[in-house]
Amino acid sequence: MEQLDLTRHSPDQFEGKGLSIGGRDYMVGAQFRDSSQGRSHALVNRVSGLALHVVQIRREYRDDTASARGASRLKVEMTATLRTDMLAEKGETPICLLRALDAASGSLEMHEFPWHPATQGDDVMRSASEHMQANRIDSAKAELASLLAVNPHHTHALAALAECHARAGNPHAALGPIVRAVEIEPNFTGYRVQQMRHQLHARMPALAIIAFDEFRQLFPGEHDCDMWGIQAHVLCGQPQQASALFAKAALPAAQRAELAPMLADQCRALDDLAPRMRTLSARVLKGSGYPEGLLDTLQLEQSRYAHS
């Protein structure tokens, strides 16, 4: 498949071209909108066959690349601010995430919007969703298994299967399907949020911290996962890191009021524990034959960790 090249291709040539974003390959679908903001095309994941994003290419993409890039980045900043304000007020937002990317030898926008033209498996997904809403988890699993037998890369089916396992009280079984969904479609925030939630429910907060850090690197300035990141650090015994994240998080007032005293108590408890841990470490090391220099170094590192 020929790759999209914004220095060579005209708008009537965009459709059917390849586009690589975040290490994953996509195909530019048919144009469905042409506005002052640019030309919009569904972006189809070449592995799953699903279109969970829209690529928008501004009209000045070739004549004035700098203006196109600047306009897209300003739009991203404004969108991120609106999303953050709404998350802080209500804990959720209907505003779709937007990224400005340097790709295809130019500048374009990637909107997280499930344009979702009809695909094989839509009827099965609707049926599975109805079963899940009625708490018929085994029936939902059976529907999803039939779809995954035909398309094992159907990321919505994988994510739904993970949710079925979680609702059935088996959070560890949920991890495999949702991790696979993220591998196939790493640019969709919904899967990444779900992955962190299942990791925490499975009591694997260290993995959730890794996933949280990946989210922040991929989607800088977005706050969809703040609550999960805070919980992960708390469960890993890192209340200082949780508090630092809490200070910048976009959380509703009720959640902030609930979390603030808990984090303060945990930070005080860790400060109280640190001297006792240093004393215990000193006693153990003094009887172990290790040199005093090593003891001093370990105590210093212990102190740094306790206040990191």
ROBA-102034 format. One record per residue (C-alpha): x negated, y, z negated; residue number from 0; residue in three letters. Coordinates in Angstrom, 1 decimal. Layout:
// ROBA-102034
> X,Y,Z,i,aa
> X,Y,Z,NUM,ALA
...
// end
This chain:
// ROBA-102034
> X,Y,Z,i,aa
> 0.0,0.0,0.0,0,MET
> -1.4,3.4,1.0,1,GLU
> -2.0,5.7,-2.0,2,GLN
> -0.3,9.1,-2.2,3,LEU
> -2.7,11.9,-1.4,4,ASP
> -1.3,15.4,-1.9,5,LEU
> -4.1,16.9,0.2,6,THR
> -3.0,15.0,3.3,7,ARG
> 0.6,13.8,3.0,8,HIS
> 3.6,16.0,3.7,9,SER
> 6.9,15.7,1.8,10,PRO
> 8.5,13.4,4.4,11,ASP
> 5.6,11.0,3.8,12,GLN
> 5.8,10.7,0.0,13,PHE
> 8.3,7.8,0.0,14,GLU
> 6.7,4.4,-0.2,15,GLY
> 3.2,5.6,-1.2,16,LYS
> 1.4,4.2,-4.2,17,GLY
> 0.5,6.1,-7.3,18,LEU
> -1.6,5.0,-10.2,19,SER
> -0.9,6.6,-13.7,20,ILE
> -2.4,5.4,-17.0,21,GLY
> -3.9,2.4,-15.4,22,GLY
> -0.6,1.2,-14.0,23,ARG
> 0.6,1.1,-10.3,24,ASP
> 3.8,2.7,-9.1,25,TYR
> 5.6,3.2,-5.8,26,MET
> 7.1,6.5,-4.9,27,VAL
> 10.8,5.9,-4.2,28,GLY
> 13.2,7.9,-2.0,29,ALA
> 13.6,11.6,-2.7,30,GLN
> 16.9,12.3,-4.5,31,PHE
> 16.6,16.0,-5.3,32,ARG
> 15.0,19.1,-3.7,33,ASP
> 15.2,22.2,-5.8,34,SER
> 13.2,25.3,-6.7,35,SER
> 11.4,23.1,-9.3,36,GLN
> 10.1,20.8,-6.6,37,GLY
> 10.9,17.5,-4.9,38,ARG
> 12.0,14.6,-7.1,39,SER
> 11.4,10.9,-6.4,40,HIS
> 12.1,7.8,-8.5,41,ALA
> 8.9,6.2,-9.6,42,LEU
> 9.1,2.4,-9.5,43,VAL
> 6.8,0.2,-11.6,44,ASN
> 5.3,-2.3,-9.1,45,ARG
> 5.2,-5.1,-11.7,46,VAL
> 8.6,-4.8,-13.4,47,SER
> 10.4,-3.3,-10.4,48,GLY
> 12.1,-0.8,-12.7,49,LEU
> 12.2,3.0,-12.3,50,ALA
> 11.9,4.6,-15.7,51,LEU
> 10.3,7.8,-14.5,52,HIS
> 10.7,10.5,-12.0,53,VAL
> 7.8,12.1,-10.2,54,VAL
> 8.4,15.8,-9.3,55,GLN
> 6.0,17.5,-6.9,56,ILE
> 6.3,21.3,-6.8,57,ARG
> 6.8,23.0,-3.4,58,ARG
> 3.4,24.8,-3.6,59,GLU
> 1.6,21.6,-4.2,60,TYR
> -0.7,22.0,-1.2,61,ARG
> -0.8,25.8,-0.5,62,ASP
> -1.5,26.8,-4.1,63,ASP
> -2.5,23.9,-6.3,64,THR
> -3.6,26.1,-9.2,65,ALA
> -0.1,27.8,-9.3,66,SER
> 1.6,24.4,-9.2,67,ALA
> -0.6,23.1,-12.0,68,ARG
> -0.1,26.2,-14.1,69,GLY
> 3.7,26.2,-13.7,70,ALA
> 3.9,22.5,-14.6,71,SER
> 1.8,22.9,-17.7,72,ARG
> 3.8,25.8,-18.9,73,LEU
> 7.0,23.8,-18.3,74,LYS
> 5.4,20.9,-20.4,75,VAL
> 4.7,23.3,-23.3,76,GLU
> 8.2,24.7,-23.3,77,MET
> 9.7,21.2,-23.1,78,THR
> 7.5,19.9,-25.9,79,ALA
> 8.5,22.9,-28.1,80,THR
> 12.2,22.3,-27.5,81,LEU
> 11.8,18.6,-28.2,82,ARG
> 9.9,19.2,-31.4,83,THR
> 12.4,21.8,-32.7,84,ASP
> 15.3,19.3,-32.0,85,MET
> 13.4,16.4,-33.7,86,LEU
> 12.8,18.6,-36.7,87,ALA
> 16.4,19.6,-36.9,88,GLU
> 18.2,16.3,-36.0,89,LYS
> 15.6,13.6,-36.0,90,GLY
> 16.3,12.8,-32.4,91,GLU
> 16.5,14.6,-29.0,92,THR
> 18.2,14.0,-25.7,93,PRO
> 15.5,16.1,-23.9,94,ILE
> 13.4,13.8,-21.7,95,CYS
> 9.6,13.8,-22.2,96,LEU
> 7.6,15.5,-19.5,97,LEU
> 3.9,15.3,-18.6,98,ARG
> 1.8,17.4,-16.2,99,ALA
> -0.8,15.2,-14.5,100,LEU
> -3.7,15.6,-12.2,101,ASP
> -3.2,12.7,-9.9,102,ALA
> -3.1,11.9,-6.2,103,ALA
> -5.7,14.5,-5.5,104,SER
> -3.4,17.2,-6.8,105,GLY
> -0.9,18.1,-9.5,106,SER
> 2.5,16.6,-10.3,107,LEU
> 5.0,16.1,-13.0,108,GLU
> 6.0,12.8,-14.6,109,MET
> 9.5,12.9,-16.2,110,HIS
> 10.5,10.1,-18.5,111,GLU
> 14.0,9.7,-17.1,112,PHE
> 15.5,6.3,-16.2,113,PRO
> 16.7,7.1,-12.7,114,TRP
> 17.2,3.4,-12.4,115,HIS
> 18.6,2.6,-9.0,116,PRO
> 20.5,-0.7,-9.0,117,ALA
> 18.2,-3.6,-9.6,118,THR
> 18.6,-7.4,-10.0,119,GLN
> 19.5,-8.1,-13.5,120,GLY
> 21.7,-5.1,-14.3,121,ASP
> 24.8,-7.2,-14.9,122,ASP
> 22.8,-9.5,-17.2,123,VAL
> 21.5,-6.6,-19.2,124,MET
> 25.0,-5.1,-19.6,125,ARG
> 26.3,-8.5,-20.8,126,SER
> 23.3,-8.9,-23.2,127,ALA
> 23.9,-5.4,-24.6,128,SER
> 27.6,-6.2,-25.2,129,GLU
> 26.6,-9.4,-27.1,130,HIS
> 24.1,-7.4,-29.2,131,MET
> 26.7,-4.8,-30.0,132,GLN
> 29.0,-7.6,-31.2,133,ALA
> 26.2,-9.2,-33.2,134,ASN
> 26.2,-12.3,-31.0,135,ARG
> 22.5,-12.5,-31.0,136,ILE
> 22.1,-16.1,-29.7,137,ASP
> 24.3,-15.3,-26.7,138,SER
> 22.3,-12.2,-26.0,139,ALA
> 19.1,-14.2,-26.2,140,LYS
> 20.5,-16.7,-23.7,141,ALA
> 21.4,-13.9,-21.3,142,GLU
> 18.0,-12.3,-21.6,143,LEU
> 16.2,-15.7,-21.2,144,ALA
> 18.0,-16.3,-17.9,145,SER
> 16.9,-12.9,-16.6,146,LEU
> 13.3,-13.3,-17.7,147,LEU
> 13.2,-16.7,-16.0,148,ALA
> 13.8,-14.8,-12.7,149,VAL
> 11.7,-11.7,-13.5,150,ASN
> 9.4,-12.3,-16.5,151,PRO
> 8.1,-8.7,-16.1,152,HIS
> 11.5,-7.1,-16.7,153,HIS
> 10.5,-4.7,-19.4,154,THR
> 14.0,-3.7,-20.6,155,HIS
> 14.8,-7.4,-21.0,156,ALA
> 11.6,-7.9,-23.0,157,LEU
> 12.4,-5.0,-25.2,158,ALA
> 15.9,-6.2,-25.7,159,ALA
> 14.6,-9.7,-26.6,160,LEU
> 12.3,-8.2,-29.2,161,ALA
> 15.3,-6.4,-30.7,162,GLU
> 17.2,-9.6,-30.8,163,CYS
> 14.4,-11.4,-32.7,164,HIS
> 14.2,-8.4,-35.2,165,ALA
> 18.0,-8.5,-35.8,166,ARG
> 17.8,-12.2,-36.4,167,ALA
> 15.3,-11.6,-39.2,168,GLY
> 12.2,-12.7,-37.3,169,ASN
> 10.1,-9.5,-36.8,170,PRO
> 7.0,-11.5,-36.0,171,HIS
> 8.7,-13.1,-33.0,172,ALA
> 9.6,-9.6,-31.8,173,ALA
> 6.0,-8.6,-31.4,174,LEU
> 5.2,-10.7,-28.4,175,GLY
> 7.9,-9.4,-26.1,176,PRO
> 7.5,-5.8,-27.0,177,ILE
> 3.8,-5.8,-26.7,178,VAL
> 4.2,-7.3,-23.3,179,ARG
> 6.7,-4.6,-22.3,180,ALA
> 4.1,-1.9,-23.4,181,VAL
> 1.4,-3.7,-21.4,182,GLU
> 3.5,-3.6,-18.2,183,ILE
> 4.9,-0.1,-18.7,184,GLU
> 2.6,1.9,-21.1,185,PRO
> 3.9,5.2,-19.9,186,ASN
> 7.4,4.8,-21.4,187,PHE
> 7.7,6.2,-25.0,188,THR
> 10.7,4.1,-25.9,189,GLY
> 8.8,0.9,-25.8,190,TYR
> 5.9,2.3,-27.8,191,ARG
> 8.3,3.6,-30.5,192,VAL
> 9.9,0.2,-30.7,193,GLN
> 6.5,-1.5,-30.9,194,GLN
> 5.5,0.5,-33.9,195,MET
> 8.8,-0.2,-35.6,196,ARG
> 8.5,-3.9,-35.1,197,HIS
> 4.9,-3.9,-36.3,198,GLN
> 5.9,-2.2,-39.5,199,LEU
> 8.8,-4.6,-40.1,200,HIS
> 6.3,-7.4,-39.6,201,ALA
> 4.1,-5.9,-42.3,202,ARG
> 1.3,-5.1,-39.8,203,MET
> 0.7,-1.5,-40.6,204,PRO
> -2.9,-1.5,-39.3,205,ALA
> -1.6,-2.4,-35.9,206,LEU
> 1.0,0.3,-36.1,207,ALA
> -1.7,2.9,-36.8,208,ILE
> -3.6,1.8,-33.7,209,ILE
> -0.4,2.0,-31.7,210,ALA
> 0.4,5.5,-33.2,211,PHE
> -3.1,6.8,-32.3,212,ASP
> -2.7,5.5,-28.8,213,GLU
> 0.7,7.3,-28.6,214,PHE
> -0.8,10.6,-29.7,215,ARG
> -3.6,10.3,-27.2,216,GLN
> -1.3,9.5,-24.3,217,LEU
> 1.4,12.0,-25.3,218,PHE
> -0.4,14.9,-27.0,219,PRO
> 2.0,17.4,-28.7,220,GLY
> 4.9,14.9,-28.9,221,GLU
> 6.3,13.9,-32.3,222,HIS
> 8.6,10.9,-31.6,223,ASP
> 6.5,8.6,-33.7,224,CYS
> 5.6,10.8,-36.7,225,ASP
> 7.8,8.9,-39.2,226,MET
> 6.3,5.5,-38.2,227,TRP
> 2.8,6.9,-38.4,228,GLY
> 3.4,8.2,-41.9,229,ILE
> 4.8,4.9,-43.0,230,GLN
> 1.9,3.0,-41.5,231,ALA
> -0.7,5.0,-43.3,232,HIS
> 1.3,4.7,-46.6,233,VAL
> 1.5,0.9,-46.2,234,LEU
> -2.3,0.8,-45.5,235,CYS
> -3.0,2.6,-48.8,236,GLY
> -3.9,5.9,-47.1,237,GLN
> -1.7,8.5,-48.6,238,PRO
> -4.1,11.4,-47.8,239,GLN
> -3.9,10.6,-44.1,240,GLN
> -0.1,10.2,-44.4,241,ALA
> 0.1,13.6,-46.1,242,SER
> -2.0,15.3,-43.5,243,ALA
> 0.3,13.9,-40.8,244,LEU
> 3.4,14.8,-42.8,245,PHE
> 2.3,18.4,-43.0,246,ALA
> 2.4,18.7,-39.2,247,LYS
> 5.3,16.2,-38.5,248,ALA
> 8.6,17.2,-36.9,249,ALA
> 11.0,15.7,-39.4,250,LEU
> 14.5,16.8,-40.6,251,PRO
> 14.7,18.6,-43.9,252,ALA
> 16.3,15.6,-45.7,253,ALA
> 13.5,13.2,-44.7,254,GLN
> 10.8,15.8,-45.7,255,ARG
> 12.5,16.2,-49.1,256,ALA
> 12.5,12.4,-49.6,257,GLU
> 8.9,11.9,-48.5,258,LEU
> 7.1,14.8,-50.1,259,ALA
> 7.3,13.6,-53.8,260,PRO
> 6.5,10.0,-52.8,261,MET
> 3.3,11.1,-50.9,262,LEU
> 2.3,13.4,-53.8,263,ALA
> 2.6,10.6,-56.3,264,ASP
> 0.6,8.2,-54.1,265,GLN
> -2.2,10.7,-53.6,266,CYS
> -2.4,11.3,-57.4,267,ARG
> -2.4,7.5,-58.0,268,ALA
> -5.3,7.1,-55.6,269,LEU
> -7.2,9.9,-57.2,270,ASP
> -6.7,8.3,-60.6,271,ASP
> -7.8,4.9,-59.3,272,LEU
> -10.9,6.1,-57.5,273,ALA
> -13.1,6.6,-60.7,274,PRO
> -12.1,3.2,-62.0,275,ARG
> -13.0,1.6,-58.7,276,MET
> -16.4,3.3,-58.7,277,ARG
> -17.1,2.1,-62.2,278,THR
> -16.1,-1.5,-61.3,279,LEU
> -18.3,-1.3,-58.2,280,SER
> -21.2,-0.1,-60.3,281,ALA
> -20.9,-2.9,-62.8,282,ARG
> -20.7,-5.6,-60.1,283,VAL
> -23.7,-4.2,-58.1,284,LEU
> -25.9,-3.7,-61.2,285,LYS
> -25.6,-7.4,-62.0,286,GLY
> -26.1,-8.5,-58.4,287,SER
> -29.8,-7.5,-57.9,288,GLY
> -29.1,-4.8,-55.3,289,TYR
> -31.3,-1.7,-55.3,290,PRO
> -30.1,1.4,-57.0,291,GLU
> -30.3,3.3,-53.8,292,GLY
> -27.7,1.1,-52.2,293,LEU
> -25.5,1.5,-55.3,294,LEU
> -25.7,5.3,-54.9,295,ASP
> -24.9,5.1,-51.2,296,THR
> -21.9,2.9,-51.8,297,LEU
> -20.5,5.1,-54.5,298,GLN
> -20.9,8.1,-52.3,299,LEU
> -19.0,6.4,-49.5,300,GLU
> -16.3,5.3,-52.0,301,GLN
> -15.9,8.9,-53.0,302,SER
> -15.6,10.1,-49.4,303,ARG
> -13.0,7.4,-48.6,304,TYR
> -10.9,8.3,-51.6,305,ALA
> -10.7,11.9,-50.5,306,HIS
> -10.7,11.4,-46.7,307,SER
// end
